[in-house]
Amino acid sequence: MQTAARPWRPDDASQRKPSAWAQISPAARSVILARLARSIGQGALVAAFTLYLHALQWSAPQIGAVLSGSLFIGAALTLWIGPLSDRVGRRQFLLGYELILVVCSAVALFTSSPWLLVPAALLGSFGRGANGAAGPFGPLEQAWLAHGTPTALRSQIFSLNSTLGMLGMALGAVLGAAPHWLSGFMSQDWAYRSLFILPLLGSSIGFLLLLRAEDAPTVSRIEPLPQSAPNTEERLDDLPRLERRRQENRLLWRLGLVNALNGLGIGMVAPLMAYWYLLRFGHGPASIGPAMAASFVFAAFGAQIASRLAQRFGAVRAVVGMRTAGLIMLMLTPLSPVFWVAAGFYALRATANQGTMGVRQALTVSLTGADRRGLAATINNVSIQIPRAIGPLIAAVLLHMGWLIAPFFVAATFQALYLVLYQRLFRDIEPSKASA
């Protein structure tokens, strides 16, 4: 008689094949593959959504407002759902998110009316890009993936997760050039709207993958600390947990501080990059799509470099070293005289900046115990997204005024401060040595 399969446990890794992919749980594989499917649609919209709004005669401040609004809504959802997922699970929230994306993509596919397109864009996070992550539900993915990954492999698996997401974004960005070719057979409006088929299909596939995945264990009950211990033994028993919580809280406060600087820097440039190419060089989707695709391919390559550097020199040194190089590329981008030089510098910047995403996420989920990973990932996401949400609106106003270089140098200032503090505050943290 066939018995029910036993749930995967982290110590199962030692009984499996030596490859990293074989050592993670089946659910973790589903999370990674769902991200890959989702990333293709995200890549297409990163390359083309702002161009689509420009074709609809939207102004730069209006485009920036939609992108900022989407980020604010995402941060609010993350703040509520992330900690809740530690108690009730991740799977149902991610399934719900995939369904939301299917509906929002279908709405955008069939209408360009602002009354319907704006709500769909706000809920579906169109154009903001997340390297395949589930938008405001990204922290749930990180916590779920961390449970299904042996501690020693976290930097490697999280970097693989980022790599596949970026490769999917690259494919999507190439497809984002399709409106240039389709406009010869249909109206420009429909040429752009056809791209929403990609996120619709991607989220449908992601839903099916996650539907069969086993959820990570939840913390069903957090026992309160006693108001007063009746004897010395009970007080001593509580000290390790009290001290652990204090240590975790200190690290999470530090994470929020440095991420705020990072978010401000990212928001000033990344969400409007395709639109900046249009304003600065007059190029359309036929060249912007491949240029954005190249940046994602470079970022995927950078993720593997970051993984290897983290294994050799440690996570923090890898992040600081690579992102310092990225900072230089960021400042050179707006000074470039021609489009392809600027696109080349921005692609190199993506290698260094986005390439470290997996290593940074691995460090984040290692700041706390398993019972607070959802909280840690939430703080990581929200502390970036709220400041990041301010950036597109400010940058759009600057672009509207004709200040095409200013957003890059403001972003570089915030990024430099981020690197200094990241090195000082987290130099003693190493994901591969953290407690599982």
C-alpha positions in Angstrom: 0.0 0.0 0.0 1.4 3.4 -1.0 2.0 5.8 1.9 1.7 9.6 1.9 4.8 11.5 1.1 6.6 13.0 4.1 7.0 16.8 4.0 10.4 18.0 3.0 12.8 19.0 5.8 16.1 21.0 5.5 18.1 18.0 6.7 16.8 16.0 3.7 19.5 17.8 1.6 22.2 15.5 2.9 20.4 12.5 1.5 20.1 13.9 -2.0 22.3 14.4 -5.0 25.2 16.9 -4.6 23.8 19.5 -7.1 22.3 22.6 -5.5 19.0 22.2 -7.5 18.7 18.6 -6.2 19.2 19.7 -2.6 16.2 22.1 -2.4 12.7 21.1 -1.8 10.1 20.5 -4.6 8.2 23.5 -3.4 11.3 25.7 -3.7 11.7 24.6 -7.3 8.1 25.5 -8.0 8.7 29.0 -6.5 11.7 29.5 -8.7 10.0 28.2 -11.9 6.9 30.4 -11.2 9.2 33.4 -10.9 10.7 32.5 -14.3 7.3 32.3 -15.9 6.2 35.6 -14.3 9.4 37.4 -15.3 8.8 37.3 -19.0 5.7 39.5 -18.9 7.4 41.8 -16.4 10.3 42.3 -18.8 8.1 43.2 -21.7 6.3 45.8 -19.7 9.5 47.3 -18.2 10.6 47.9 -21.8 7.3 49.1 -23.2 4.8 50.2 -20.6 6.0 53.8 -20.2 6.4 54.0 -24.0 2.8 52.8 -24.3 1.6 55.5 -21.9 3.6 58.1 -23.9 1.9 56.9 -27.1 -1.4 57.5 -25.3 -0.4 61.1 -24.8 0.3 60.9 -21.1 2.7 63.5 -19.7 5.8 62.6 -17.8 4.4 63.5 -14.3 1.3 61.4 -15.1 3.5 58.4 -16.0 5.6 58.9 -12.9 2.5 59.2 -10.7 1.2 55.8 -11.9 4.6 54.1 -11.2 4.9 55.8 -7.8 1.3 54.8 -6.9 1.9 51.2 -7.8 5.0 51.1 -5.5 3.1 52.7 -2.6 0.2 50.2 -2.9 2.7 47.4 -3.1 4.5 48.5 0.0 1.2 48.8 1.9 0.2 45.3 0.9 3.6 43.9 1.9 3.5 45.6 5.3 0.2 43.8 6.1 0.7 40.5 4.4 4.3 39.7 5.1 4.1 39.2 8.9 0.7 37.6 8.6 2.2 34.9 6.3 4.4 33.7 9.1 1.2 32.6 10.9 -1.1 31.5 8.1 1.2 30.4 5.3 2.5 31.8 2.0 0.9 29.6 -0.6 -2.6 31.1 -0.6 -1.4 34.6 -0.9 0.8 33.9 -3.8 -2.0 32.0 -5.6 -4.2 35.0 -5.0 -1.5 37.3 -6.4 -1.2 35.3 -9.6 -5.0 35.5 -10.1 -4.9 39.3 -9.6 -2.3 39.6 -12.3 -4.3 37.5 -14.7 -7.3 39.8 -14.2 -5.3 43.0 -14.4 -3.5 41.8 -17.5 -6.8 40.9 -19.1 -8.2 44.4 -18.4 -5.2 46.1 -19.9 -5.3 43.8 -22.9 -8.9 44.8 -23.8 -9.0 48.5 -23.0 -6.9 51.6 -22.9 -9.4 53.7 -20.9 -7.6 55.4 -18.1 -10.5 54.6 -15.7 -9.7 50.9 -16.1 -6.0 51.0 -17.1 -4.9 53.0 -14.1 -6.4 50.6 -11.5 -5.0 47.6 -13.4 -1.6 49.2 -13.6 -1.6 50.0 -9.8 -2.6 46.5 -8.8 -0.6 44.7 -11.4 2.6 46.8 -10.9 2.9 47.3 -14.7 6.2 48.6 -15.8 8.0 48.7 -12.4 9.8 45.4 -12.9 10.8 43.1 -10.1 13.0 40.6 -11.9 10.2 38.1 -11.7 9.4 38.5 -8.0 5.7 38.6 -7.0 5.6 42.3 -6.4 4.2 43.1 -2.9 4.2 39.3 -2.2 7.9 39.0 -2.9 8.8 38.6 0.8 6.5 35.5 0.9 8.5 34.0 -1.9 11.8 34.7 -0.1 10.6 33.1 3.1 9.1 30.1 1.3 12.3 29.6 -0.7 14.5 30.0 2.4 12.6 27.2 4.1 13.2 24.8 1.2 16.9 25.7 0.9 19.7 24.3 3.1 21.4 27.1 5.0 24.8 26.7 3.4 23.2 27.0 -0.1 21.2 30.2 0.4 23.5 32.6 -1.4 23.8 30.2 -4.3 20.1 29.3 -4.6 18.9 32.9 -4.1 21.3 34.0 -6.8 20.0 31.2 -9.1 16.5 32.5 -8.4 17.6 36.0 -9.4 19.5 34.7 -12.5 16.5 32.9 -13.9 14.2 35.8 -13.2 16.6 38.2 -15.0 16.9 35.9 -18.0 13.1 35.8 -18.2 13.0 39.6 -18.0 15.6 39.7 -20.9 13.4 37.5 -23.1 10.4 39.6 -22.2 12.3 42.9 -23.0 13.2 41.5 -26.4 9.5 40.8 -27.0 8.8 44.3 -25.8 10.1 45.5 -29.2 7.1 43.8 -30.8 4.9 46.9 -31.0 7.4 48.4 -33.5 6.8 45.5 -35.9 3.1 44.8 -35.1 2.2 48.5 -35.8 2.5 47.7 -39.5 -0.4 45.2 -39.2 -2.6 46.8 -36.5 -3.1 50.1 -34.7 -0.3 51.3 -32.4 -2.7 51.0 -29.5 -3.4 47.3 -30.1 0.3 46.7 -30.9 1.2 47.7 -27.4 -1.8 46.1 -25.7 -0.9 42.7 -27.2 2.1 42.6 -24.8 -0.3 42.1 -21.9 -0.8 38.5 -23.2 2.6 37.7 -21.7 1.9 38.5 -18.1 -1.5 36.9 -18.4 0.0 33.6 -19.6 3.0 33.9 -17.2 0.8 34.2 -14.1 -1.5 31.5 -15.3 1.5 29.1 -15.4 2.8 30.4 -12.1 -0.6 29.6 -10.5 -0.6 26.1 -11.7 3.0 25.6 -10.5 2.3 26.9 -7.0 -1.1 25.1 -6.7 0.6 21.8 -6.2 3.5 23.1 -4.1 3.7 22.2 -0.4 3.5 25.3 1.8 6.2 26.1 4.4 5.4 25.5 8.0 3.9 28.4 9.9 4.2 29.7 13.4 0.7 28.9 14.6 1.1 30.4 18.0 3.6 32.8 19.4 3.8 32.3 23.2 4.0 35.5 25.1 6.9 36.1 27.4 5.9 35.7 31.1 5.2 39.0 32.9 7.1 37.6 35.9 9.0 34.4 36.3 8.2 32.5 39.5 11.7 31.2 39.8 15.3 31.7 38.5 15.2 28.7 36.2 12.3 30.1 34.2 14.0 33.5 33.9 17.2 31.9 32.6 15.2 29.9 30.1 13.7 33.1 28.7 17.0 34.9 28.4 18.2 33.2 25.1 14.9 34.0 23.4 14.8 37.6 24.7 18.4 38.2 23.7 17.8 36.7 20.2 14.8 38.9 19.6 16.8 42.0 20.7 19.6 41.1 18.4 17.2 40.4 15.5 15.4 43.7 16.1 18.7 45.7 16.0 19.6 44.0 12.7 16.2 44.7 11.2 16.3 48.4 12.1 19.7 48.6 10.4 18.3 46.9 7.4 15.5 49.4 7.1 17.9 52.3 7.3 20.2 51.2 4.6 17.4 50.0 2.4 15.7 53.4 2.5 18.8 55.0 0.9 19.0 52.2 -1.6 15.3 52.6 -2.5 15.6 56.3 -3.0 18.5 55.7 -5.4 16.7 53.0 -7.4 13.5 54.9 -7.7 15.1 57.9 -9.3 16.3 56.0 -12.3 15.2 52.3 -12.9 11.4 52.7 -13.3 11.7 55.4 -16.0 14.8 54.1 -17.8 13.0 53.2 -21.0 11.2 56.6 -21.0 14.6 58.3 -20.5 16.0 56.6 -23.5 13.0 57.9 -25.5 13.5 61.5 -24.3 17.3 61.6 -24.4 17.9 59.8 -27.7 14.5 59.6 -29.4 14.6 55.9 -29.7 11.5 53.6 -29.7 10.7 50.0 -28.7 12.7 48.5 -31.6 16.0 49.5 -29.9 14.9 50.1 -26.3 13.6 46.5 -26.0 16.9 44.9 -26.9 18.8 47.4 -24.8 16.8 46.6 -21.8 17.1 42.9 -22.6 20.9 43.2 -22.6 20.8 44.8 -19.1 18.9 41.8 -17.8 21.3 39.3 -19.4 24.2 41.2 -17.9 22.4 41.2 -14.5 21.9 37.4 -14.7 25.6 37.0 -15.4 26.3 39.3 -12.5 24.1 37.2 -10.2 26.4 34.2 -10.8 29.5 36.4 -10.3 28.0 37.7 -7.0 27.3 34.1 -5.8 30.8 33.0 -6.4 32.3 36.2 -4.8 30.1 35.7 -1.8 31.3 32.1 -1.4 34.9 33.3 -1.5 34.9 36.7 0.2 31.6 36.8 2.1 28.3 38.3 1.2 28.9 41.9 2.3 32.2 42.3 0.6 30.7 40.9 -2.6 27.8 43.3 -2.5 29.9 46.4 -1.7 32.6 45.6 -4.3 30.2 45.0 -7.1 27.9 47.8 -6.4 30.8 50.3 -6.2 31.5 49.4 -9.8 27.8 49.8 -10.5 27.9 53.3 -9.0 30.5 54.4 -11.5 28.5 53.0 -14.4 25.4 54.8 -13.2 27.2 58.2 -13.3 28.6 57.5 -16.8 25.3 56.5 -18.3 23.7 60.1 -18.6 27.0 61.5 -19.9 27.1 59.2 -22.9 26.9 60.9 -26.3 25.0 58.2 -28.1 22.3 55.7 -27.3 24.2 52.4 -27.5 27.0 53.8 -25.3 24.5 54.8 -22.7 22.8 51.4 -23.0 26.2 49.7 -22.6 27.0 51.5 -19.4 23.5 50.9 -18.0 23.9 47.1 -18.8 27.2 47.0 -16.9 25.6 48.8 -14.1 22.9 46.1 -14.0 25.6 43.5 -13.8 26.9 45.0 -10.6 23.7 46.2 -9.0 20.9 43.8 -9.8 23.4 41.0 -9.9 23.8 41.2 -6.1 20.1 40.8 -5.4 20.2 37.2 -4.6 23.1 37.6 -2.2 21.3 40.5 -0.4 18.1 38.5 -0.1 20.0 35.5 1.3 21.6 37.8 3.9 18.1 39.3 4.8 16.5 35.9 5.5 19.5 35.0 7.7 19.0 38.0 10.0 16.2 36.2 12.0 15.1 32.7 13.0 12.7 30.7 10.8 9.7 32.0 12.8 10.3 35.6 11.6 11.5 35.2 8.1 8.3 36.7 6.7 8.8 39.7 8.9 12.5 40.1 7.8 11.6 39.8 4.1 8.8 42.3 4.6 11.0 44.9 6.2 13.5 44.3 3.5 10.8 44.9 0.8 8.9 47.8 2.5 12.0 49.8 3.5 13.1 49.8 -0.2 9.7 50.2 -1.8 8.3 53.2 0.2 11.4 55.4 -0.6 11.5 53.9 -4.1 7.9 55.0 -4.7 8.9 58.6 -4.2 11.6 58.4 -6.9 9.6 58.0 -10.1 7.4 61.1 -9.4 10.4 63.3 -8.6 12.4 62.0 -11.5 9.4 62.5 -13.9 9.1 66.1 -12.9 12.8 66.6 -13.5 12.6 65.0 -16.9 9.5 67.1 -17.7 11.6 70.2 -17.0 14.4 68.9 -19.3 16.8 68.0 -16.6 17.9 64.6 -18.0 21.1 64.2 -16.0 20.0 65.3 -12.5 18.1 62.0 -11.6 21.2 59.9 -12.1 23.4 62.0 -9.9 20.8 62.3 -7.2 20.5 58.5 -7.3 24.3 58.1 -7.2 24.5 60.1 -4.0 22.0 57.9 -2.2 23.7 54.8 -3.6 27.1 55.9 -2.2 25.6 56.5 1.3 24.0 53.1 1.1 27.2 51.3 0.4 29.1 53.0 3.2 26.4 52.1 5.8 25.9 48.5 4.4 29.6 47.8 4.9 29.6 49.2 8.4 26.4 47.6 9.7 26.5 44.1 8.2 30.2 43.2 7.8 29.9 40.5 10.5 26.8 38.8 8.9 27.3 35.7 6.7 24.2 33.8 5.3 26.1 30.5 5.0 26.8 30.5 8.7 23.4 31.7 10.0 21.1 29.5 11.9 18.5 27.6 9.9 
